[in-house]
């Protein structure tokens, strides 16, 4: 027994040593990529075509698919990631001979190096072919690296979903600045993906609490009125109920569940997919008779509550980047145009979630909202904010994101939000 324990300790030390050695070898002093996200996301409107193509592929899931993908679309998506995480920089290049994906991640100050650099070379031909993968100074064979990644995902999900995805790719054709991915029928893969569930054991506290609040919302009389009601008329009784179930130490958790229930009920029922089986009645979605509004607009309600829910589920940077990227896509033909009013709703939703889930302010927010059914307690004045800007109008007035003019208007939006009663709550002592 003692010999076996010694063997395990030796293996553990070797694995740790190998991990440290790989990390040191992957860290470098200079970044591989220095791309600017503001330039990359300038073509965000082109991503709408890709989204529509993917939607069409899902609708035609029993047929073979041809999905075109351009270099601009890929770099716009990479730019979106950089907007969400400033330490990340990425770049995609597509040529007839090969396509490369490169990335750099800036590390906190340390004595080893400043950047982890990564690159992968994809070849045209049958299936998905990786030529080589580089991690800093380490060069890895593409085929073995892909096989290892597929195995890890399959193992982590206790399924064969990664293997199935790779098998869906029939071939990849490459041109200068674009590629076409030929996919086998997606029907079986999508059904398996839908059925994929990790074994999470018993229901989580968040799932149980969210189910409670969703049932509470479904039973409110305001949701059955024949005309659309302000989101504030749902938030007031919801957070009054959260207050009754909370003390100083549990308010943040109750607020998280209340926000996710509100997003499922008054935003989109698919938010339930992130929580679990929370619908009050089997095979029936709980929704109000009419979608709530903010400033008499249903779209602002969705921007606000979507951003709040995504903040609960993710990092703040990702939430802000999603809202901004959606507005950049809307500048193209057929879009509603770039709207700083929509962006204000996104930022307000993020702030709402931050205050609601901060242990220092969560309880105080419940008290504020339970006594006030006014939008002005949590939603900013949007008077004078530009809306419906097409790409040329946006470029003429703001040049690009991160320009001084653009940042000045974002700062004004955040200043308006900072003056809201929810933003001025004093931390609990």
The 8 nearest C-alpha neighbors of each residue, nearest first, counted from 0:
[[1, 3, 2, 4, 5, 6, 7, 8],
 [0, 2, 4, 3, 5, 6, 7, 8],
 [1, 3, 5, 0, 4, 6, 7, 8],
 [2, 4, 6, 0, 5, 1, 7, 8],
 [3, 5, 7, 1, 6, 2, 8, 0],
 [6, 4, 8, 2, 3, 7, 9, 1],
 [5, 7, 3, 9, 4, 8, 2, 10],
 [8, 6, 10, 4, 9, 5, 11, 3],
 [9, 7, 11, 5, 10, 6, 12, 4],
 [8, 10, 12, 6, 11, 7, 13, 5],
 [11, 9, 13, 7, 8, 12, 14, 6],
 [10, 12, 8, 14, 9, 13, 7, 15],
 [13, 11, 15, 9, 14, 10, 16, 8],
 [12, 14, 16, 10, 11, 15, 17, 9],
 [15, 13, 17, 11, 16, 12, 18, 10],
 [16, 14, 18, 12, 17, 13, 11, 19],
 [15, 17, 13, 19, 14, 18, 12, 20],
 [16, 18, 14, 20, 15, 19, 13, 21],
 [17, 19, 15, 21, 16, 20, 14, 22],
 [20, 18, 22, 16, 17, 21, 15, 23],
 [21, 19, 17, 23, 22, 18, 16, 24],
 [22, 20, 24, 18, 19, 23, 17, 25],
 [21, 23, 19, 25, 20, 24, 18, 26],
 [22, 24, 20, 26, 25, 21, 19, 111],
 [23, 25, 21, 22, 26, 136, 20, 135],
 [24, 26, 135, 22, 134, 23, 115, 136],
 [27, 25, 115, 23, 112, 114, 24, 135],
 [28, 26, 112, 114, 29, 113, 115, 135],
 [27, 29, 112, 113, 114, 30, 26, 111],
 [28, 30, 27, 114, 31, 113, 112, 116],
 [31, 29, 32, 103, 114, 116, 33, 28],
 [30, 32, 103, 116, 29, 102, 33, 101],
 [31, 33, 30, 103, 34, 102, 88, 89],
 [32, 34, 88, 35, 30, 31, 89, 103],
 [35, 33, 32, 88, 36, 89, 90, 39],
 [36, 34, 37, 38, 39, 33, 78, 88],
 [35, 37, 78, 39, 38, 40, 81, 34],
 [38, 36, 400, 35, 39, 40, 401, 399],
 [39, 37, 41, 36, 35, 40, 399, 42],
 [38, 40, 36, 75, 78, 41, 37, 74],
 [41, 39, 75, 43, 42, 78, 37, 38],
 [40, 42, 38, 39, 43, 37, 399, 75],
 [43, 41, 40, 44, 45, 75, 71, 39],
 [42, 44, 40, 328, 45, 75, 46, 41],
 [328, 43, 45, 331, 46, 42, 47, 327],
 [46, 44, 43, 47, 42, 48, 72, 328],
 [45, 47, 49, 48, 72, 44, 43, 50],
 [46, 48, 50, 45, 49, 44, 51, 328],
 [49, 47, 51, 46, 50, 45, 52, 44],
 [48, 50, 52, 46, 47, 51, 53, 68],
 [51, 49, 47, 53, 52, 48, 54, 46],
 [50, 52, 54, 48, 53, 49, 55, 47],
 [53, 51, 49, 55, 50, 54, 48, 56],
 [52, 54, 56, 50, 55, 51, 49, 57],
 [55, 53, 51, 57, 56, 52, 50, 58],
 [54, 56, 58, 52, 57, 53, 59, 51],
 [57, 55, 53, 59, 54, 58, 60, 52],
 [56, 58, 60, 54, 55, 59, 53, 185],
 [57, 59, 55, 56, 60, 54, 61, 53],
 [60, 58, 56, 57, 61, 62, 55, 64],
 [61, 59, 185, 186, 57, 184, 58, 62],
 [60, 62, 184, 186, 59, 185, 63, 58],
 [63, 61, 184, 60, 59, 64, 183, 185],
 [62, 64, 184, 183, 182, 61, 65, 181],
 [65, 63, 182, 181, 66, 62, 56, 183],
 [64, 66, 181, 180, 182, 179, 67, 63],
 [67, 65, 180, 179, 64, 181, 68, 52],
 [68, 66, 179, 178, 180, 65, 69, 177],
 [69, 67, 178, 177, 179, 66, 72, 70],
 [70, 68, 177, 72, 71, 176, 178, 73],
 [69, 71, 176, 73, 72, 177, 93, 74],
 [72, 70, 74, 69, 73, 75, 42, 45],
 [73, 71, 75, 69, 46, 70, 74, 45],
 [72, 74, 70, 76, 75, 71, 77, 91],
 [75, 73, 77, 71, 76, 72, 39, 91],
 [76, 74, 40, 78, 39, 72, 43, 77],
 [75, 77, 79, 73, 78, 74, 72, 80],
 [78, 76, 74, 80, 79, 75, 89, 73],
 [79, 77, 36, 75, 81, 39, 76, 80],
 [78, 80, 76, 82, 77, 81, 75, 320],
 [81, 79, 83, 77, 78, 82, 84, 76],
 [80, 82, 84, 78, 83, 85, 87, 79],
 [83, 81, 79, 80, 320, 84, 85, 78],
 [82, 84, 317, 316, 80, 320, 81, 85],
 [85, 83, 81, 86, 82, 87, 80, 316],
 [84, 86, 81, 87, 82, 83, 88, 80],
 [87, 85, 105, 104, 84, 88, 81, 106],
 [86, 88, 104, 81, 85, 84, 103, 105],
 [89, 87, 103, 102, 81, 32, 34, 33],
 [88, 90, 102, 101, 77, 32, 103, 34],
 [89, 91, 101, 100, 74, 102, 34, 32],
 [92, 90, 100, 99, 74, 73, 70, 101],
 [91, 93, 99, 98, 70, 94, 100, 90],
 [94, 92, 98, 176, 177, 70, 175, 97],
 [93, 95, 175, 174, 97, 96, 98, 176],
 [96, 94, 174, 173, 175, 97, 93, 123],
 [97, 95, 94, 122, 123, 173, 98, 174],
 [98, 96, 122, 94, 121, 95, 123, 93],
 [99, 97, 93, 121, 92, 94, 120, 122],
 [98, 100, 120, 92, 119, 91, 121, 101],
 [99, 101, 91, 119, 118, 90, 120, 92],
 [102, 100, 118, 90, 89, 117, 99, 91],
 [101, 103, 89, 117, 88, 32, 116, 118],
 [104, 102, 116, 88, 32, 30, 115, 31],
 [105, 103, 87, 115, 114, 86, 106, 88],
 [104, 106, 114, 86, 113, 103, 87, 115],
 [105, 107, 113, 114, 104, 108, 115, 86],
 [106, 108, 109, 105, 113, 114, 112, 86],
 [109, 107, 106, 113, 110, 112, 111, 105],
 [108, 110, 111, 107, 112, 113, 106, 114],
 [109, 111, 112, 108, 113, 107, 23, 28],
 [112, 110, 109, 23, 26, 113, 27, 28],
 [113, 111, 28, 27, 26, 110, 114, 109],
 [112, 114, 28, 106, 105, 27, 108, 26],
 [115, 113, 105, 27, 104, 26, 106, 30],
 [114, 116, 26, 104, 103, 25, 135, 27],
 [117, 115, 103, 135, 134, 31, 102, 114],
 [116, 118, 134, 102, 133, 101, 135, 103],
 [117, 119, 101, 133, 100, 132, 102, 134],
 [118, 120, 132, 100, 99, 131, 133, 121],
 [119, 121, 99, 130, 131, 98, 129, 132],
 [122, 120, 129, 98, 97, 128, 130, 99],
 [123, 121, 97, 128, 129, 130, 124, 98],
 [124, 122, 171, 172, 173, 97, 121, 96],
 [125, 123, 171, 170, 126, 172, 122, 128],
 [124, 126, 170, 169, 171, 127, 123, 128],
 [127, 125, 170, 169, 168, 128, 124, 171],
 [126, 128, 168, 129, 125, 165, 170, 171],
 [127, 129, 122, 121, 126, 130, 142, 123],
 [128, 130, 141, 121, 131, 142, 120, 122],
 [131, 129, 141, 120, 121, 128, 122, 140],
 [132, 130, 141, 140, 120, 129, 139, 119],
 [131, 133, 119, 139, 141, 118, 138, 140],
 [132, 134, 138, 118, 117, 137, 139, 135],
 [135, 133, 117, 137, 25, 116, 136, 138],
 [134, 136, 25, 116, 137, 26, 133, 117],
 [135, 137, 25, 24, 134, 138, 133, 26],
 [138, 136, 134, 135, 133, 139, 25, 24],
 [139, 137, 133, 132, 136, 134, 140, 131],
 [138, 140, 132, 131, 133, 141, 137, 144],
 [141, 139, 131, 143, 142, 144, 132, 138],
 [140, 142, 131, 129, 130, 144, 132, 143],
 [141, 143, 145, 144, 140, 129, 146, 128],
 [142, 144, 146, 145, 141, 140, 147, 139],
 [145, 143, 141, 147, 146, 142, 140, 148],
 [146, 144, 148, 142, 147, 143, 141, 149],
 [145, 147, 143, 149, 144, 148, 150, 142],
 [146, 148, 150, 144, 145, 149, 143, 151],
 [149, 147, 151, 145, 150, 146, 144, 152],
 [150, 148, 146, 152, 161, 147, 151, 162],
 [149, 151, 147, 153, 148, 152, 154, 146],
 [150, 152, 154, 148, 153, 149, 155, 147],
 [153, 151, 155, 149, 154, 150, 161, 156],
 [154, 152, 159, 158, 150, 156, 151, 155],
 [153, 155, 157, 151, 152, 156, 150, 158],
 [154, 156, 152, 157, 153, 151, 158, 150],
 [157, 155, 158, 153, 154, 152, 197, 196],
 [156, 158, 154, 155, 153, 159, 197, 152],
 [159, 157, 153, 156, 160, 154, 195, 155],
 [158, 160, 153, 162, 161, 163, 157, 156],
 [159, 161, 163, 162, 158, 153, 164, 192],
 [162, 160, 164, 149, 163, 159, 153, 152],
 [161, 163, 159, 165, 164, 160, 149, 166],
 [162, 164, 166, 160, 161, 165, 159, 167],
 [165, 163, 161, 167, 166, 162, 160, 188],
 [166, 164, 162, 167, 163, 168, 161, 127],
 [165, 167, 163, 164, 168, 162, 169, 126],
 [168, 166, 164, 183, 165, 182, 169, 163],
 [169, 167, 182, 126, 166, 165, 170, 181],
 [168, 170, 126, 182, 181, 125, 183, 167],
 [171, 169, 125, 126, 181, 124, 168, 180],
 [172, 170, 180, 123, 124, 179, 181, 125],
 [173, 171, 179, 123, 178, 124, 180, 170],
 [172, 174, 178, 95, 123, 177, 94, 171],
 [175, 173, 95, 177, 94, 178, 176, 172],
 [174, 176, 94, 95, 177, 93, 173, 178],
 [177, 175, 93, 70, 69, 174, 94, 92],
 [178, 176, 69, 174, 70, 68, 175, 93],
 [177, 179, 173, 68, 172, 174, 67, 69],
 [178, 180, 67, 172, 66, 171, 68, 65],
 [179, 181, 171, 66, 65, 170, 182, 67],
 [182, 180, 65, 170, 169, 64, 168, 171],
 [183, 181, 168, 64, 169, 167, 63, 180],
 [182, 184, 63, 167, 169, 185, 168, 64],
 [185, 183, 63, 62, 61, 60, 186, 182],
 [186, 184, 60, 188, 187, 189, 183, 61],
 [185, 187, 60, 189, 61, 188, 184, 190],
 [186, 188, 190, 189, 185, 191, 184, 60],
 [187, 189, 191, 185, 190, 186, 192, 163],
 [190, 188, 192, 186, 191, 187, 185, 193],
 [191, 189, 193, 187, 192, 188, 186, 194],
 [190, 192, 194, 188, 189, 193, 195, 187],
 [191, 193, 189, 195, 190, 194, 188, 160],
 [194, 192, 190, 191, 195, 189, 196, 188],
 [193, 195, 191, 192, 196, 190, 189, 197],
 [196, 194, 192, 193, 191, 197, 158, 156],
 [197, 195, 194, 198, 156, 193, 199, 192],
 [198, 196, 199, 156, 195, 157, 155, 200],
 [197, 199, 200, 196, 157, 156, 201, 195],
 [200, 198, 197, 201, 202, 196, 203, 275],
 [199, 201, 198, 202, 203, 197, 196, 275],
 [202, 200, 203, 199, 198, 204, 206, 207],
 [201, 203, 206, 200, 204, 207, 199, 275],
 [204, 202, 206, 205, 201, 207, 199, 200],
 [203, 205, 207, 206, 208, 202, 209, 252],
 [206, 204, 208, 203, 207, 256, 209, 274],
 [205, 207, 203, 209, 274, 204, 208, 275],
 [206, 208, 210, 204, 209, 205, 211, 203],
 [207, 209, 211, 205, 210, 206, 256, 204],
 [210, 208, 256, 206, 212, 260, 211, 207],
 [209, 211, 277, 213, 207, 208, 212, 206],
 [210, 212, 208, 214, 209, 213, 215, 207],
 [213, 211, 215, 209, 214, 210, 260, 257],
 [214, 212, 260, 210, 216, 215, 211, 209],
 [213, 215, 217, 211, 212, 216, 279, 210],
 [214, 216, 212, 213, 218, 217, 211, 219],
 [217, 215, 213, 219, 218, 214, 212, 237],
 [218, 216, 214, 215, 219, 285, 213, 286],
 [217, 219, 215, 216, 214, 220, 222, 213],
 [220, 218, 216, 221, 217, 222, 215, 223],
 [219, 221, 222, 223, 218, 224, 217, 216],
 [222, 220, 219, 223, 224, 232, 228, 233],
 [221, 223, 287, 220, 224, 219, 288, 217],
 [224, 222, 288, 220, 221, 287, 225, 219],
 [223, 225, 221, 226, 222, 288, 220, 227],
 [226, 224, 223, 227, 288, 289, 222, 228],
 [227, 225, 224, 228, 289, 288, 223, 290],
 [226, 228, 289, 291, 290, 292, 229, 225],
 [229, 227, 291, 292, 226, 230, 232, 221],
 [228, 230, 292, 231, 291, 232, 293, 227],
 [229, 231, 291, 233, 232, 292, 293, 234],
 [230, 232, 234, 229, 372, 233, 374, 373],
 [233, 231, 230, 229, 235, 234, 372, 228],
 [234, 232, 231, 230, 235, 236, 237, 221],
 [233, 235, 231, 237, 232, 236, 238, 230],
 [234, 236, 369, 372, 368, 237, 238, 233],
 [237, 235, 239, 238, 234, 233, 240, 369],
 [238, 236, 234, 240, 239, 235, 233, 241],
 [239, 237, 241, 240, 365, 369, 236, 235],
 [238, 240, 369, 236, 242, 241, 237, 235],
 [239, 241, 243, 238, 237, 242, 236, 244],
 [242, 240, 238, 244, 239, 243, 253, 245],
 [243, 241, 239, 245, 240, 244, 365, 238],
 [242, 244, 240, 241, 245, 239, 246, 238],
 [245, 243, 241, 242, 240, 246, 253, 250],
 [246, 244, 250, 242, 249, 243, 241, 247],
 [245, 247, 248, 249, 250, 244, 362, 242],
 [246, 248, 249, 250, 362, 245, 358, 361],
 [247, 249, 246, 250, 358, 251, 245, 362],
 [250, 248, 245, 246, 252, 251, 247, 253],
 [249, 251, 245, 253, 362, 361, 252, 247],
 [252, 250, 356, 254, 361, 358, 253, 249],
 [253, 251, 255, 254, 250, 249, 256, 356],
 [252, 254, 250, 256, 255, 251, 241, 257],
 [255, 253, 257, 251, 256, 252, 355, 250],
 [256, 254, 252, 258, 257, 253, 356, 251],
 [255, 257, 209, 259, 253, 254, 258, 208],
 [256, 258, 254, 260, 255, 259, 212, 261],
 [259, 257, 261, 255, 260, 256, 254, 262],
 [258, 260, 262, 256, 261, 257, 308, 263],
 [261, 259, 213, 263, 257, 209, 258, 262],
 [260, 262, 258, 264, 259, 263, 265, 257],
 [261, 263, 266, 259, 265, 260, 264, 304],
 [264, 262, 268, 260, 267, 270, 261, 266],
 [263, 265, 286, 261, 262, 266, 260, 285],
 [264, 266, 262, 261, 263, 290, 267, 291],
 [267, 265, 262, 301, 263, 264, 304, 305],
 [268, 266, 263, 269, 270, 262, 265, 264],
 [267, 269, 263, 270, 271, 264, 284, 266],
 [270, 268, 271, 272, 267, 263, 273, 266],
 [271, 269, 263, 272, 268, 273, 267, 262],
 [270, 272, 269, 274, 273, 263, 268, 275],
 [273, 271, 270, 269, 274, 275, 276, 268],
 [274, 272, 271, 270, 275, 269, 312, 259],
 [275, 273, 271, 206, 272, 276, 270, 205],
 [274, 276, 272, 277, 271, 206, 273, 202],
 [275, 277, 278, 271, 274, 206, 272, 210],
 [278, 276, 210, 275, 279, 271, 206, 209],
 [277, 279, 280, 276, 284, 210, 285, 281],
 [280, 278, 214, 277, 281, 210, 285, 213],
 [279, 281, 283, 278, 282, 284, 285, 277],
 [282, 280, 283, 278, 279, 284, 276, 277],
 [283, 281, 280, 284, 278, 279, 285, 276],
 [282, 284, 281, 280, 285, 278, 279, 286],
 [283, 285, 286, 278, 268, 282, 280, 279],
 [284, 286, 217, 264, 283, 278, 287, 279],
 [287, 285, 264, 284, 288, 265, 217, 268],
 [288, 286, 222, 289, 290, 223, 265, 264],
 [287, 289, 223, 222, 286, 224, 290, 225],
 [290, 288, 227, 287, 291, 226, 222, 225],
 [289, 291, 227, 287, 265, 297, 292, 288],
 [292, 290, 228, 230, 229, 227, 297, 289],
 [293, 291, 297, 229, 296, 295, 300, 230],
 [292, 294, 295, 300, 296, 299, 229, 230],
 [293, 295, 296, 292, 299, 229, 374, 297],
 [296, 294, 292, 293, 297, 229, 228, 227],
 [297, 295, 292, 293, 294, 298, 299, 300],
 [296, 298, 292, 300, 299, 291, 293, 301],
 [299, 297, 301, 300, 296, 302, 292, 341],
 [300, 298, 302, 301, 297, 293, 296, 344],
 [299, 301, 297, 293, 292, 303, 298, 302],
 [300, 302, 298, 299, 304, 303, 266, 305],
 [303, 301, 299, 345, 305, 300, 344, 304],
 [304, 302, 348, 344, 345, 300, 301, 306],
 [303, 305, 307, 301, 306, 262, 302, 348],
 [306, 304, 308, 302, 307, 301, 303, 309],
 [305, 307, 348, 309, 304, 303, 345, 308],
 [306, 308, 348, 352, 349, 304, 310, 305],
 [309, 307, 311, 305, 310, 306, 259, 304],
 [308, 310, 312, 306, 311, 307, 313, 318],
 [309, 311, 313, 307, 308, 312, 315, 318],
 [312, 310, 308, 309, 313, 307, 352, 255],
 [313, 311, 309, 310, 308, 314, 273, 307],
 [314, 312, 310, 311, 309, 315, 317, 318],
 [313, 315, 316, 317, 310, 318, 312, 311],
 [314, 316, 318, 317, 310, 319, 313, 349],
 [317, 315, 83, 319, 318, 314, 320, 84],
 [316, 318, 83, 320, 315, 314, 319, 321],
 [317, 319, 315, 321, 316, 320, 310, 309],
 [318, 320, 316, 322, 321, 317, 323, 315],
 [319, 321, 317, 323, 83, 318, 322, 82],
 [322, 320, 324, 318, 319, 323, 325, 317],
 [323, 321, 325, 319, 320, 324, 345, 342],
 [322, 324, 320, 326, 325, 321, 319, 327],
 [325, 323, 327, 321, 326, 322, 320, 328],
 [324, 326, 328, 322, 327, 323, 321, 329],
 [327, 325, 337, 329, 323, 328, 324, 338],
 [326, 328, 324, 329, 325, 330, 43, 337],
 [44, 329, 327, 43, 325, 326, 330, 324],
 [328, 330, 334, 336, 326, 327, 335, 331],
 [329, 331, 336, 389, 390, 337, 328, 327],
 [332, 330, 44, 329, 334, 390, 333, 328],
 [331, 333, 334, 330, 389, 329, 44, 335],
 [332, 334, 331, 335, 329, 330, 336, 389],
 [335, 333, 329, 336, 332, 331, 330, 328],
 [334, 336, 329, 387, 333, 330, 337, 388],
 [337, 335, 387, 330, 388, 329, 389, 334],
 [336, 338, 388, 326, 387, 330, 329, 386],
 [339, 337, 386, 340, 341, 387, 385, 336],
 [338, 340, 342, 341, 385, 384, 386, 343],
 [339, 341, 343, 338, 342, 384, 381, 344],
 [342, 340, 344, 338, 339, 343, 299, 345],
 [341, 343, 339, 345, 344, 340, 346, 322],
 [342, 344, 340, 346, 345, 341, 412, 339],
 [343, 345, 303, 347, 341, 342, 346, 302],
 [346, 344, 342, 348, 303, 302, 343, 306],
 [345, 347, 349, 343, 348, 344, 342, 350],
 [346, 348, 344, 350, 349, 345, 351, 343],
 [349, 347, 303, 307, 351, 306, 345, 346],
 [348, 350, 307, 346, 352, 351, 347, 306],
 [351, 349, 353, 347, 352, 348, 354, 346],
 [352, 350, 348, 354, 349, 353, 347, 355],
 [351, 353, 307, 355, 349, 350, 354, 356],
 [354, 352, 350, 356, 355, 351, 357, 349],
 [353, 355, 357, 351, 352, 356, 360, 361],
 [354, 356, 361, 352, 353, 357, 254, 351],
 [357, 355, 251, 353, 354, 361, 352, 358],
 [358, 356, 359, 354, 361, 360, 355, 353],
 [357, 359, 361, 251, 360, 356, 250, 248],
 [358, 360, 426, 427, 357, 361, 362, 428],
 [361, 359, 426, 363, 357, 358, 362, 354],
 [362, 360, 355, 251, 364, 358, 250, 357],
 [361, 363, 365, 250, 364, 360, 247, 366],
 [364, 362, 366, 360, 365, 361, 367, 424],
 [365, 363, 367, 361, 366, 362, 368, 360],
 [366, 364, 362, 238, 368, 363, 367, 242],
 [365, 367, 363, 364, 369, 368, 370, 362],
 [366, 368, 364, 365, 370, 369, 371, 363],
 [367, 369, 371, 235, 365, 370, 366, 364],
 [370, 368, 239, 235, 366, 238, 367, 371],
 [369, 371, 368, 367, 366, 372, 235, 239],
 [370, 372, 368, 373, 369, 367, 235, 376],
 [373, 371, 231, 235, 232, 374, 368, 370],
 [374, 372, 375, 371, 231, 376, 232, 377],
 [375, 373, 376, 378, 231, 377, 372, 293],
 [374, 376, 378, 373, 377, 379, 419, 380],
 [375, 377, 420, 374, 419, 373, 421, 378],
 [376, 378, 375, 421, 374, 419, 379, 420],
 [379, 377, 375, 374, 347, 376, 380, 419],
 [380, 378, 416, 415, 381, 375, 419, 377],
 [379, 381, 382, 415, 378, 375, 416, 412],
 [382, 380, 384, 340, 379, 383, 343, 412],
 [383, 381, 384, 380, 340, 385, 379, 339],
 [384, 382, 385, 381, 340, 386, 380, 339],
 [383, 385, 382, 339, 381, 340, 386, 338],
 [386, 384, 339, 338, 383, 340, 387, 388],
 [387, 385, 338, 388, 339, 337, 340, 384],
 [386, 388, 336, 337, 338, 335, 389, 385],
 [389, 387, 336, 337, 392, 393, 386, 330],
 [390, 388, 330, 336, 392, 391, 393, 331],
 [389, 391, 330, 393, 392, 394, 331, 388],
 [390, 392, 394, 393, 389, 395, 388, 330],
 [393, 391, 395, 389, 394, 390, 388, 396],
 [392, 394, 390, 396, 391, 395, 388, 397],
 [395, 393, 398, 391, 397, 392, 396, 399],
 [396, 394, 392, 393, 398, 397, 391, 390],
 [395, 397, 393, 394, 398, 392, 404, 391],
 [396, 398, 394, 405, 404, 399, 393, 395],
 [399, 397, 394, 395, 396, 402, 393, 400],
 [400, 398, 397, 402, 394, 401, 37, 41],
 [399, 401, 37, 402, 405, 398, 397, 406],
 [402, 400, 406, 405, 399, 37, 403, 404],
 [401, 403, 405, 404, 400, 399, 406, 398],
 [404, 402, 406, 405, 407, 401, 397, 400],
 [405, 403, 407, 402, 397, 406, 408, 396],
 [406, 404, 402, 408, 407, 403, 397, 401],
 [405, 407, 409, 403, 408, 404, 401, 410],
 [408, 406, 410, 404, 405, 409, 403, 411],
 [407, 409, 411, 410, 405, 406, 412, 404],
 [410, 408, 406, 412, 411, 407, 413, 405],
 [409, 411, 413, 407, 408, 412, 414, 406],
 [410, 412, 414, 408, 409, 413, 415, 407],
 [413, 411, 409, 415, 414, 410, 343, 408],
 [412, 414, 416, 410, 415, 411, 417, 409],
 [415, 413, 411, 417, 416, 412, 410, 418],
 [414, 416, 412, 413, 418, 417, 379, 411],
 [417, 415, 413, 418, 414, 419, 379, 412],
 [416, 418, 414, 422, 415, 419, 413, 423],
 [419, 417, 416, 415, 422, 420, 414, 423],
 [418, 420, 422, 421, 416, 417, 376, 377],
 [421, 419, 376, 423, 422, 418, 424, 377],
 [422, 420, 419, 423, 377, 424, 376, 364],
 [423, 421, 419, 417, 420, 424, 418, 416],
 [424, 422, 420, 421, 425, 419, 418, 417],
 [425, 423, 421, 422, 426, 360, 420, 363],
 [424, 426, 423, 427, 360, 363, 359, 422],
 [427, 425, 359, 360, 428, 424, 363, 358],
 [426, 428, 359, 360, 425, 363, 362, 358],
 [427, 426, 359, 425, 360, 247, 358, 363]]
